[in-house]
Amino acid sequence: MRVFLSPPFLNGGDERALVAQAFDSNYIAPCGPMVDALEREAAARFGFSGALAIVSGTMALGLLARALDIRPGDEVIVSDLTFIASVGPFAERGARPVFVDAAPDTWCIDPALAARALDAHPRARALIATDLYGQSCDLDALAALCAARGVPFIVDAAESVGATYRGRAAGKGAWAVVHSLNGNKIITAGGGGLLCSDDLGLLALCRKLAGQAREPVPWYEHRRLGTHGRLGNIPAAVALAQLRHLDDALRDKAAVWEGWLARLPGWAVPMPTASYGIPNRWLTVVTLSGRDPLRAVAALAARGIESRPLWKPMHLQPVFRGCPAVLNGVGERLFAQGLCLPSGRGLSPEIMDETVEILERL
């Protein structure tokens, strides 16, 4: 049986029960009562004025790019150590990304380097910071930088649902925050995303844009281009059940993290925990000393255990060749040394022990 990196976890039939309710109501698409409930409960859980359920986190970022009217020649400041979806929706509209390296003590975007990037690119249209592997970026420091310069602050919290920063939810304090409901996340609908904000005007605009920007008249009238971006009622039912069990998920993920910490040898150093918050422990990530992460991935795969290198920094991606970057070498070092370990809820001690044994023999 294959051991996946972060498989979905269903909560005792609650997802099935809510999906059955959706079927019984005949609301299977589009939107519907489950979408309304998911948005309402997500906003309340994370402390935002409102939330919008979207077909993916990538689409949610794309709606923000549309809302900002990003155009060719614009610049955006973006985390360098991240998944491409953090920057892709802005680049697709013609924006030039300016990449900012990671802080060594958090692995998230370095606020000091972000300040340098903002000063060097004063016409930047937004700063998009990524929460990495379940850990919040330094929200207050980044929000202060953006507020002083009048730059919208967006947090890609796709990996950090349930994490906290100084007692508040990941992303709280930014203009907009995006969560992922992808199949490997702590809360999943098989796919989907959440856009949360305290700016109700922004949410209303994004809701309209996600509905093909239809005007509120009896006929179909459009004064600008939108897209089809709203989450359906069936996946929303799954996500709603998952949201209601978020505390259980966080407890289980913390237990997996503690299990790894008890087993990791000195040559496998875990990702540091920032002093300002509590990560959701989405993935257990380590840097290896004296061992090649790619050899580790291959050796574990041969035994049916999935692992993964860390994100390849965006400034090294061929598609972004030539884009400006403010670097300190942290992202490149982490990519060269980092390994993501299996982190599914209920991961057995036996799999952890076997994984360490395989890595020991490399």
Summary of the structure (lengths in Angstrom):
residues: 362
radius of gyration: 20.4
end to end distance: 22.7
largest distance: 68.7
contacts: 1332
relative contact order: 0.18
helix: 39%
strand: 19%
